[in-house]
Amino acid sequence: MQKILILTVLGVLGSALGQSHPRLWITGADLPKLQSWATSKNPIYQEGLLTSALNAKRQMDQGKLEDSGGIDYESDPVEQYAALFAFMSLVGPQKDRADYAQRSKKLLLKAITEAEKGPAEGKPYRDREFTVYNRSRWHGAAWGLTVDWIYPTLTAADKKRIVKVFERWTTENMDLKLGYPCSDPGTECFLDGTATLMNTPELLQSQRGVRWSQNNYYTAHARNAALMALSLDPADDPNGILKKNLNLALGRHLYVIDHGLSTIARGGLGGEGFEYSPQSMGYVAQLLLALHTAHQDNLPQSTFKNPFWKAYPQALLASLLPKSTPDENHGQVFQALWYGDGQENYAPDPIEAIGPLGVYAALQKDPKNASGMRWIQTFIPPGGQKELLSRSRGDDNRFTNAILYFLLFDPALKAQDPRGSYPTHQRIEGIGKILARTDWTEKASGIGFTAGWNSIDHQAADALSVEFFSQGEWILKKRVGYGFGWSASDNQNAPLIQNDPIDRDDYRKLLWSRGSSWLYRPSGDAKLLKSSFGKGYTYAAGDATAAYNSDYENLQAVTRAVREVLWLEPSTVILRDELSTRGAGKFKRLPFNFPASLSVQGRTAAGKTPSGQTFTVTSLLPEKVSLSVKKAPAKEGEFVGDPDPSPAAHGETEAQRLTIEASGAPSQVVFLTVIHAGKAEPRALTQGQGLVIGNHWVCFADDTLQCSVPAGIEKHHVVGLKPNTSYTISRSGSTLTLKEGKGVTSDTAGILVF
């Protein structure tokens, strides 16, 4: 069966490559339209693409293009300049097209001349990591795009030389032992014996392998190998090596990636976090767009039909604060309900993913979706609308991004805000995240809650983390930074639970010393147990017990780590945490980070936001508890006592950390905590079961289904019942009793509201 599958894929791909050039991202049929956009009346062209092209020509003529041919950052990567000139040879002024083509060819062959000498460590364009490390993921799409776009300019001899190099480069992209991240010890990208399989579920048997398919290197390798192979015709590939590697890129890499998008990334957010996922998912989107324009989208994984792509822009916007905030470098930026590593405390430019989605929508005659993607790219990236034209020039000489801006911004198409058609309450099932807000206005309030998987790079120990904003402004916020220290649970507003002693002297000791959940090797995943979105409330429960233990590190002291979150819209967040360990004497703490000063009096901490909103944090349980406030760290190390800790992400504000700790370190404890924006103060009720906020009453039901309720309550919320079950309600004095029977029906998460 495996051989039949492989032969079928080879036959399908081989039959379609006779299409004329260009065929990657654009086709010959698109050229008249694109050339009509390339006028002085189109600012995206005039001040974006054309400005970049003229500057690039000037640098080239003055001999100022500096590229050492290295594997990491280069100020002037030749492949980006070659792609820019190649694209301009198709759409630029008629009189300049031949010149642009020759410039592109010259830069392309400069690299090919060195690369064709064969692999050599540290040599320009020849290091074995040249096509698998950072440079390749940032710029690797440019090689295939350049060859496709100047194909008629290349001689038979040129193509022969290019093929020789592309054979090696695509083979290196597909070499699981060479390529990141699969070369890292323990990543287990695939099970033994599966390296040559294609389009078979056997590729999906390694859970870690599927998860690592979300990694930015892995997705870049698939894109780069496929675009290089697609840029040349079958006649140029006499040895069939490009075809072989194309099929591996699609039938193996993309097959696993696509499965991951519909499972572990289901709901629209990739696993690597808010900084890296727009890149890693963007590489996939760029590949899918190229497959579509090259008529290679005949495999299930080769299309944009995966539900992930519809959900991605929705989840992106749902992750942002309602209004932008000032930034010293960009003017205005959008901060996010963050997850994962972050070097900047604001949403990055998502053009690498949103651009292909918008271009594809336009090709599908879907102007509404295309204009929505254009709106996102106008207002969401750093600098917003004011810096649109500067972004359209290709930041940091990433001219492929400038090309995507040009392709996205049809001068005849208006940018229309798509948020009105997007849900305000979203369950991102893949990474176990809840995003909910009152509306899409700048005065919206909302929360984020996470209970998901954690085992690849750039993730954080964010099991059971929570964030809260009110009237467009942060109340409770994660601390954003880059590295293991910043990933620890205390920066994520997640519980801290002391585990058994550990004999380590690296980041693992750092996590252990702070009672954090685990990175890379937890005993299991945190999981969203249940959630529901009701009228005026959002509820979620997560179990992270396994995430606080590690079989790999022989840490098994945590026996329960469960958090329930009830948001009474718009102003109150109620947290109920059940934490337990094997034996007493192990600390159990709740850390909360606030971008405002706090004062503690008894069981309540009070604060005020920069705009003047007041808020309180009240600890109703346990009975014996201590509250303390200190400055949140400005720097974090990779391990305990690190002499060179990394700073907070750029734009991260100074914060106060409130820690609520159960006194005496009991073996098990229940915390009941209320975060409230406004003046109303919560009151605890009978045996800690219930509480009152204004005229709202909330009860976490026990086995007797009885709660004590005061008079004057207008709205009742009972948490912890059977889902979708009818209950009769009776009251005797202050005691309210619920029994199964005809009456009021609980929701899908077992919440009864009456």
C-alpha positions in Angstrom: 0.0 0.0 0.0 2.8 2.4 0.8 4.4 1.9 -2.6 1.1 2.6 -4.3 0.6 5.8 -2.4 4.1 7.0 -3.3 3.8 6.2 -7.0 0.4 7.9 -7.1 1.8 11.1 -5.6 4.8 11.1 -8.0 2.6 10.7 -11.0 0.2 13.5 -10.0 2.9 16.0 -9.3 4.9 15.1 -12.4 2.0 15.7 -14.7 1.3 19.3 -13.7 4.8 20.9 -13.9 4.5 21.8 -17.6 2.7 25.0 -16.7 4.4 28.1 -18.0 6.2 30.6 -15.9 5.6 32.5 -13.6 3.6 30.0 -11.6 4.6 30.7 -7.9 2.3 33.1 -6.1 1.4 34.7 -9.5 0.8 33.4 -13.0 1.1 34.9 -16.5 -2.6 35.5 -16.5 -2.1 37.8 -13.5 0.6 40.0 -15.0 -1.6 42.5 -16.9 -3.6 43.2 -13.7 -0.4 43.5 -11.6 1.3 45.7 -14.1 -1.7 48.0 -14.0 -1.2 48.3 -10.3 2.4 49.4 -10.7 1.7 53.1 -11.2 2.5 56.3 -9.3 -1.2 56.5 -8.3 -0.8 53.4 -6.2 1.1 54.3 -3.0 1.8 50.7 -2.0 3.8 50.4 -5.3 5.2 53.9 -5.5 6.3 54.3 -1.9 6.6 50.6 -1.2 7.8 48.2 -3.8 9.2 50.7 -6.3 11.1 52.6 -3.6 12.7 49.4 -2.4 13.6 48.4 -5.9 15.3 51.8 -6.6 17.2 51.7 -3.3 18.3 48.2 -4.1 19.5 49.2 -7.5 21.5 52.1 -6.0 23.1 49.8 -3.4 24.0 47.3 -6.1 25.5 49.9 -8.4 27.5 51.4 -5.6 28.8 48.0 -4.5 27.2 48.3 -1.1 25.4 44.9 -1.0 27.0 43.1 1.9 26.3 39.4 2.2 28.9 37.1 3.6 26.9 34.0 2.6 26.4 33.0 6.2 23.8 30.9 7.8 22.3 33.5 10.1 21.6 37.3 9.9 22.8 39.2 6.9 22.1 42.8 6.3 21.7 42.3 2.5 20.8 38.7 1.7 21.3 38.3 -2.0 18.3 36.0 -2.4 16.0 38.8 -1.2 17.4 41.3 -3.6 17.3 38.7 -6.4 13.6 38.0 -5.7 12.8 41.7 -5.6 14.5 42.4 -8.9 12.9 39.2 -10.4 9.4 40.4 -9.4 10.1 43.9 -10.8 11.1 42.3 -14.1 7.5 41.2 -14.4 5.6 44.2 -13.1 7.9 47.1 -13.2 8.2 49.8 -15.9 8.5 48.2 -19.3 11.8 49.9 -20.1 13.4 48.5 -16.9 12.2 44.9 -16.9 15.1 43.4 -18.8 17.6 45.3 -16.5 15.8 44.0 -13.4 15.9 40.4 -14.8 19.7 40.7 -15.4 20.3 42.1 -11.9 18.3 39.2 -10.4 20.2 36.7 -12.5 23.6 38.1 -11.5 22.8 37.9 -7.8 21.3 34.4 -8.1 24.3 33.1 -9.9 26.7 34.8 -7.5 25.4 32.4 -4.8 25.1 29.4 -7.2 28.7 29.9 -8.2 29.9 29.3 -4.7 27.3 26.7 -3.7 28.0 24.5 -6.7 31.5 23.9 -5.3 29.9 21.6 -2.8 29.4 21.7 1.0 32.0 23.2 3.2 31.6 24.3 6.8 31.8 28.1 7.2 32.2 28.8 3.5 29.8 31.3 1.8 26.6 29.7 0.6 28.2 26.2 1.2 27.7 25.4 4.8 25.4 22.5 5.4 23.3 24.7 7.6 22.9 27.3 5.0 19.5 25.9 3.9 18.3 24.6 7.2 19.1 27.3 9.8 17.8 30.8 10.5 18.7 32.4 7.1 16.8 29.7 5.3 13.6 30.2 7.2 13.7 34.0 6.9 14.7 34.2 3.3 14.5 30.7 1.8 11.4 31.2 -0.2 13.3 33.7 -2.4 15.4 31.1 -4.2 12.5 29.3 -5.8 10.6 32.5 -6.4 13.5 34.1 -8.2 14.1 31.2 -10.5 10.5 31.0 -11.4 10.1 34.7 -12.1 13.2 35.1 -14.3 12.9 31.6 -15.8 13.0 32.8 -19.5 16.1 34.8 -18.8 18.0 31.7 -17.6 20.0 29.7 -20.2 20.1 25.9 -20.4 23.5 26.1 -18.8 22.3 28.4 -16.0 19.5 26.0 -15.2 21.8 23.0 -15.2 24.0 24.8 -12.6 20.9 25.8 -10.5 19.5 22.3 -10.6 22.8 20.9 -9.2 22.6 23.2 -6.3 18.9 22.9 -5.7 19.3 19.1 -5.7 21.6 19.4 -2.7 19.7 22.2 -1.0 16.3 20.4 -1.2 17.9 17.2 -0.1 19.3 19.0 3.0 15.8 20.5 3.7 14.4 17.0 3.6 17.2 15.3 5.6 15.6 14.7 9.0 19.0 14.1 10.6 20.4 17.4 9.4 17.4 19.7 9.6 16.2 21.6 12.6 14.4 20.8 14.9 14.5 17.1 14.1 18.3 16.9 14.7 17.9 18.0 18.3 18.1 15.1 20.8 14.8 13.8 22.0 12.6 15.6 19.5 11.6 12.4 17.9 10.2 14.0 14.7 9.3 10.6 13.3 9.4 7.0 14.3 12.2 4.9 13.0 11.6 3.7 9.5 9.1 6.4 8.5 11.6 8.8 6.9 10.7 7.8 3.4 6.9 7.3 3.9 4.4 9.6 2.3 0.7 10.2 2.7 0.2 7.5 5.3 -1.1 7.7 8.9 2.1 5.9 10.0 3.7 9.3 9.9 1.4 10.5 12.6 2.1 7.9 15.2 4.7 10.0 17.0 2.8 12.6 19.1 6.0 14.6 19.5 6.7 14.4 15.8 3.3 15.9 15.0 3.9 18.6 17.6 7.3 19.5 16.2 5.8 19.9 12.8 4.6 23.3 14.2 8.2 24.4 14.5 9.3 27.3 12.3 12.3 25.4 10.9 10.2 22.4 10.0 7.6 24.4 8.1 10.3 26.5 6.4 12.0 23.4 5.1 8.8 22.2 3.5 8.2 25.6 1.9 11.8 26.0 0.7 12.2 22.6 -0.8 8.8 22.7 -2.6 9.3 26.2 -4.1 12.8 25.3 -5.3 11.5 22.1 -6.9 8.4 23.8 -8.4 10.5 26.7 -9.9 12.0 24.4 -12.5 10.4 22.2 -15.2 10.6 18.4 -15.4 13.0 18.6 -18.3 15.4 20.5 -16.0 15.4 17.6 -13.5 16.9 14.6 -15.4 17.8 12.8 -12.2 14.4 13.2 -10.6 15.9 14.5 -7.4 13.8 17.7 -7.3 10.6 15.7 -7.9 11.6 13.2 -5.2 12.2 16.1 -2.7 9.0 17.9 -3.8 7.0 14.8 -3.0 8.7 14.4 0.4 7.9 18.0 1.2 4.3 17.6 0.4 3.7 13.9 1.2 5.6 13.8 4.4 6.3 17.3 5.9 3.1 19.0 4.7 1.1 15.8 5.4 2.1 16.0 9.1 1.8 19.7 9.3 -1.7 19.6 7.9 -2.7 17.0 10.4 -1.3 19.2 13.2 -3.3 22.2 12.0 -6.5 20.3 12.3 -5.7 18.8 15.7 -3.0 20.4 17.9 -3.5 23.9 16.3 -7.3 23.5 15.8 -9.0 26.9 16.4 -6.4 29.1 14.6 -3.4 29.5 16.9 -0.1 27.6 16.3 1.8 25.9 19.0 5.0 28.0 19.0 3.5 31.1 20.5 2.4 34.6 19.5 5.9 35.7 18.2 6.9 32.6 16.3 3.6 31.1 15.0 2.8 34.0 12.6 6.1 33.0 11.0 5.8 29.2 11.1 2.2 29.3 9.9 3.2 31.9 7.4 5.7 29.6 5.8 2.9 27.1 5.3 0.5 29.7 3.9 3.2 30.8 1.4 3.7 27.2 0.3 -0.1 26.6 -0.1 -0.4 29.8 -2.2 2.4 28.6 -4.5 0.8 25.2 -4.8 -2.4 26.8 -5.8 -0.9 29.0 -8.5 1.2 26.2 -9.8 -1.9 23.9 -10.0 -0.3 21.5 -7.4 -3.1 21.7 -4.9 -4.6 18.3 -5.7 -3.7 16.6 -2.5 -5.9 17.2 0.6 -3.0 18.8 2.5 -2.1 21.1 -0.4 -5.0 23.4 0.0 -6.4 26.2 2.2 -9.4 24.0 3.0 -8.1 23.0 6.5 -10.4 24.8 9.0 -7.3 26.3 10.6 -7.0 28.9 7.9 -10.5 30.3 8.4 -9.9 30.4 12.1 -6.5 32.0 12.0 -7.4 35.7 11.4 -10.3 35.3 13.9 -8.0 34.0 16.6 -5.4 36.6 15.8 -7.8 39.5 16.4 -9.4 37.9 19.4 -5.9 37.7 21.0 -5.4 41.5 20.8 -6.2 44.2 23.3 -9.1 46.3 22.0 -7.1 49.4 21.4 -3.5 50.2 20.5 -1.0 51.6 23.0 2.0 54.0 22.5 5.4 52.6 21.6 8.7 54.6 21.4 9.7 52.9 18.2 6.5 52.5 16.3 4.0 55.1 17.6 1.2 52.7 18.3 1.1 48.9 18.7 -1.4 46.3 19.8 -0.5 44.3 22.9 -1.8 40.7 23.0 -3.1 38.1 25.4 0.3 36.5 25.0 1.5 33.0 24.9 5.0 31.7 24.3 8.4 33.5 23.9 8.3 37.2 23.2 11.0 39.7 22.4 8.5 42.5 21.8 5.5 43.1 23.9 3.2 43.7 20.9 1.7 41.9 18.0 4.2 41.4 15.2 3.5 42.0 11.5 1.5 38.9 10.3 2.0 39.6 6.6 3.8 36.3 6.1 0.5 34.5 6.9 -2.2 37.1 6.3 -0.7 38.1 2.9 -1.1 34.7 1.3 -4.5 34.3 2.8 -5.7 37.6 1.3 -4.1 36.9 -2.1 -5.7 33.5 -2.2 -9.1 35.0 -1.2 -8.8 37.4 -4.1 -8.0 34.6 -6.5 -11.0 32.7 -5.3 -13.2 35.8 -6.1 -13.8 36.4 -2.4 -13.4 40.2 -2.1 -14.9 40.3 1.4 -12.3 38.0 2.9 -9.5 39.7 0.8 -10.5 43.1 2.1 -10.6 41.8 5.7 -7.0 40.6 5.4 -6.1 44.0 3.9 -7.7 45.7 7.0 -5.7 43.5 9.3 -2.5 44.4 7.5 -3.4 48.1 7.6 -4.2 48.5 11.2 -2.7 45.6 13.3 1.1 45.5 12.7 3.3 47.9 14.6 2.7 51.5 13.6 -0.7 50.7 12.3 -2.0 52.7 9.3 0.7 55.4 9.7 3.5 53.0 9.0 1.7 51.0 6.3 3.9 52.4 3.5 7.1 51.9 5.3 6.2 48.3 6.1 5.3 47.7 2.4 8.9 48.4 1.6 9.9 45.1 3.3 11.3 45.6 6.8 14.9 44.6 7.3 15.3 43.9 3.5 12.7 41.1 3.5 11.5 42.0 0.1 9.3 38.9 -0.2 7.1 40.6 2.4 7.1 43.8 0.3 5.9 41.6 -2.6 3.1 40.1 -0.5 2.0 43.6 0.5 1.8 44.6 -3.1 -0.1 41.5 -4.1 -2.5 41.9 -1.2 -3.3 45.6 -1.7 -5.4 45.7 -4.9 -5.9 49.5 -5.4 -9.5 48.9 -6.3 -10.3 47.0 -3.1 -11.2 48.7 0.1 -10.1 47.6 3.5 -13.1 46.4 5.5 -13.0 45.6 9.2 -13.8 41.8 9.4 -14.4 41.7 13.1 -18.1 42.1 13.0 -18.4 38.7 11.5 -16.0 37.1 13.9 -17.1 35.5 17.2 -16.3 37.4 20.4 -16.0 34.2 22.4 -13.6 31.6 21.0 -12.4 28.2 22.2 -9.0 27.5 20.6 -9.2 23.8 21.1 -5.8 22.9 19.7 -3.6 24.7 22.3 -6.4 24.7 24.9 -7.1 28.4 25.0 -10.2 30.4 25.8 -10.5 34.0 24.4 -13.6 35.9 25.3 -14.6 39.6 25.1 -17.7 41.7 25.4 -17.5 43.2 21.9 -15.1 44.5 19.3 -15.0 48.1 20.4 -12.1 49.9 22.1 -13.9 49.8 25.4 -14.3 46.0 25.4 -13.5 43.8 28.4 -12.3 40.3 28.2 -10.3 37.3 29.4 -7.8 34.7 28.3 -7.3 31.3 29.9 -5.0 28.5 28.8 -4.8 24.8 29.6 -3.0 23.0 26.8 -0.1 20.9 25.6 3.6 21.9 26.0 6.5 20.1 24.5 8.2 22.1 21.8 10.4 25.2 21.5 9.1 28.7 22.4 6.2 27.5 24.5 5.7 28.7 28.1 4.8 27.0 31.4 1.3 28.6 31.0 -0.9 25.8 32.2 -3.9 27.4 34.0 -2.7 30.9 33.1 -5.3 33.7 33.1 -5.4 37.3 31.8 -8.1 40.0 32.2 -8.6 43.4 30.6 -11.4 45.9 31.4 -12.6 48.8 29.2 -9.8 48.2 26.8 -7.1 48.3 29.5 -5.0 45.7 31.3 -6.0 44.6 34.8 -4.2 41.2 35.0 -1.4 40.6 32.5 1.3 38.0 31.8 4.9 39.1 31.9 6.3 38.8 28.4 10.0 37.8 27.8 12.2 35.4 26.0 13.7 32.3 27.6 13.1 29.7 30.3 12.9 32.2 33.2 10.2 34.2 31.5 8.4 31.0 30.7 7.9 30.0 34.3 4.4 29.9 35.7 4.8 32.9 38.0 5.2 35.1 35.0 2.1 33.4 33.5 -0.4 34.1 36.3 -0.5 30.3 36.9 -0.4 28.4 40.2 2.9 27.5 41.8 3.2 24.1 43.5 6.3 22.7 45.1 7.4 19.3 43.8 9.9 16.7 45.0 13.6 17.8 45.2 15.5 17.8 41.9 19.2 17.3 41.2 19.7 19.7 38.3 21.7 22.9 37.8 20.0 24.4 34.7 16.6 25.8 33.7 14.9 22.8 35.2 16.1 23.8 38.7 14.8 27.2 38.0 11.3 25.8 37.2 11.4 23.5 40.2 12.5 26.2 42.6 9.6 28.4 41.7 6.9 25.6 41.7 6.3 26.1 38.0 4.6 23.6 35.6 7.0 21.8 33.3 8.5 22.5 29.9 9.4 20.0 27.2 9.0 16.9 29.3 5.9 17.0 31.5 4.2 13.8 32.5 1.2 14.8 30.4 -0.7 17.8 29.0 -2.8 20.3 30.7 -6.4 20.0 29.4 -9.5 22.1 29.0 -12.0 20.0 30.9 -15.0 22.0 29.9 -16.0 25.5 28.9 -19.2 27.4 28.0 -20.2 30.8 26.8 -23.5 31.9 28.3 -25.4 35.2 28.3 -23.3 37.5 30.4 -20.7 34.9 31.5 -17.8 32.7 30.3 -16.7 29.6 32.2 -13.7 27.3 31.7 -12.1 24.6 33.8 -8.6 23.1 33.2 -6.7 20.2 34.8 -2.9 20.6 34.8 -1.9 17.9 37.3 0.2 16.1 34.7 1.8 19.3 33.5 3.2 20.0 37.0 4.9 16.6 37.2 7.6 15.0 35.0 8.2 11.3 34.7 11.4 12.2 32.8 12.7 14.1 35.9 11.1 11.7 38.4 8.8 14.5 39.8 5.5 13.1 40.9 4.5 15.0 44.1 1.6 17.0 42.6 -1.7 15.1 42.9 -4.1 17.8 41.8 -3.9 21.1 39.9 -7.3 22.2 38.7 -8.5 25.8 38.0 -12.0 27.0 37.3 -12.5 30.4 35.8 -15.9 32.2 35.8 -16.0 35.6 34.2 -19.1 37.6 35.0 -19.1 40.0 32.2 -17.7 42.6 32.1 -16.0 43.3 35.4 -15.5 40.2 37.6 -13.2 37.2 37.3 -13.6 34.4 39.8 -10.9 31.7 40.2 -11.3 28.5 42.1 -8.1 26.5 42.4 -7.7 23.0 43.8 -4.1 22.2 44.5 -2.7 19.2 46.3 0.5 17.3 46.8 1.6 14.0 48.4 2.2 15.1 51.9 2.3 18.5 53.5 5.2 20.9 53.7 5.1 21.9 50.0 4.2 25.4 49.1 1.1 26.3 47.1 0.9 29.8 45.8 -1.1 31.9 43.3 1.0 34.6 41.5 -0.8 37.5 39.8 1.0 40.2 37.7 -0.6 43.7 37.5 0.7 46.7 35.5 -0.3 48.9 38.4 0.7 49.5 42.0 -1.1 47.5 44.6 -1.7 47.9 48.3 -2.7 45.0 50.6 -5.1 45.2 53.5 -6.0 41.9 55.1 -7.3 39.6 52.5 -7.7 42.2 49.8 -5.3 43.9 47.4 -6.4 47.1 45.7 -5.0 48.9 42.7 -5.6 51.6 40.1 -4.9 51.5 36.4 -3.1 54.3 34.5 -6.5 55.6 33.3 -8.0 55.6 36.8 -9.9 52.3 36.9 -10.0 50.8 40.4 -9.8 47.1 40.9 -9.5 44.7 43.8 -8.2 41.2 44.4 -9.9 39.4 47.2 -8.8 36.0 48.6 -11.9 34.3 50.1 -10.3 30.9 50.5 -8.4 29.3 52.2 -9.1 30.5 55.7 -5.4 30.8 56.5 -3.6 32.7 53.8 -1.0 35.4 53.3 -0.9 38.1 50.7 2.3 39.9 49.6 3.2 42.3 46.9 6.6 43.0 45.3 7.9 44.3 42.0 7.8 41.7 39.2 11.3 41.0 37.8 12.8 43.2 35.1 15.2 40.5 34.1 15.0 36.7 34.1 17.8 34.1 34.0 17.9 30.7 32.3 18.7 29.1 35.6 19.0 29.9 39.3 21.7 32.4 39.9 22.2 33.2 36.2 24.8 36.0 36.0 23.4 37.3 32.7 19.6 37.3 32.9 17.6 38.5 29.9 15.4 41.6 30.1 11.7 41.8 29.7 10.3 42.1 26.2 10.6 45.5 24.7 7.5 47.5 25.7 6.8 45.4 28.7 5.7 47.7 31.5 6.8 47.6 35.2 4.5 45.4 37.1 3.6 44.4 40.7 3.3 40.8 41.5 0.7 39.8 44.1 1.3 36.3 45.7 -1.4 34.6 47.6 0.0 31.6 49.6 -1.7 29.0 51.7 -0.3 29.3 55.2 1.4 26.2 56.6 1.8 24.5 53.3 -1.0 22.0 53.7 -1.1 18.9 51.5 -4.3 20.1 49.8 -6.0 23.5 49.6 -8.8 25.3 47.8 -8.3 28.9 46.7 -11.2 31.1 45.9 -10.1 34.4 44.4 -12.0 37.3 43.0 -10.6 39.9 40.7 -13.0 42.8 40.2 -12.8 46.0 38.2 -14.9 48.5 40.0 -16.0 49.3 43.5 -18.2 46.3 44.5 -16.4 44.0 47.0 -17.1 40.3 47.1 -18.4 38.6 50.2 -17.9 34.9 51.1 -20.8 32.8 52.1 -21.6 29.5 53.8 -18.5 27.3 54.3 -16.8 29.1 51.4 -19.2 27.6 48.9 -20.6 30.8 47.5 -20.0 34.5 47.1 -21.8 37.7 46.2 -20.7 40.4 43.8 -23.2 43.2 43.8 -26.5 41.4 43.1 -24.9 38.3 41.6 -24.5 35.1 43.6 -22.1 32.3 42.6 -22.1 28.9 44.2 -19.7 26.0 43.6 -22.0 23.1 44.3 -21.0 20.2 46.5 -22.5 16.7 46.5 -25.6 17.7 48.4 -26.4 20.4 45.8 -27.3 22.8 48.6 -26.1 26.4 48.9 -26.8 29.3 51.2 -28.2 32.3 49.4 -28.9 35.7 50.9 -31.9 37.8 50.1 -32.0 40.4 47.3 -30.1 38.3 44.7 -31.1 39.0 41.2 -29.0 36.5 39.3 -27.8 33.1 40.5 -24.9 31.0 39.1 -24.4 27.4 40.2 -21.1 25.8 39.0 -20.3 22.1 39.0 -23.5 20.5 38.0 -24.1 17.8 35.3 -24.0 19.3 31.8 -27.3 19.7 29.9 -29.3 18.5 32.8 -32.7 19.9 34.2 -32.9 20.8 37.9 -35.8 21.7 40.1 -35.0 24.5 42.6 -36.5 24.8 46.0 -35.7 27.2 48.9 -36.1 27.0 52.6 -35.0 30.1 54.4 -31.5 30.9 53.1 -30.9 27.4 51.9 -31.3 26.7 48.2 -31.6 23.0 47.1 -31.3 21.6 43.6 -32.5 18.2 42.4 -32.6 16.6 39.0 -36.0 17.0 37.5 -38.0 19.3 35.3 -37.0 22.9 35.7 -34.0 25.0 34.7 -31.4 23.3 32.5 -27.6 23.6 33.0 -25.4 24.4 30.1 -22.8 22.3 28.3 -20.3 22.8 31.1 -22.7 22.2 34.0 -23.5 25.9 34.8 -27.0 26.7 35.9 -28.1 30.4 35.7 -31.5 31.6 36.9 
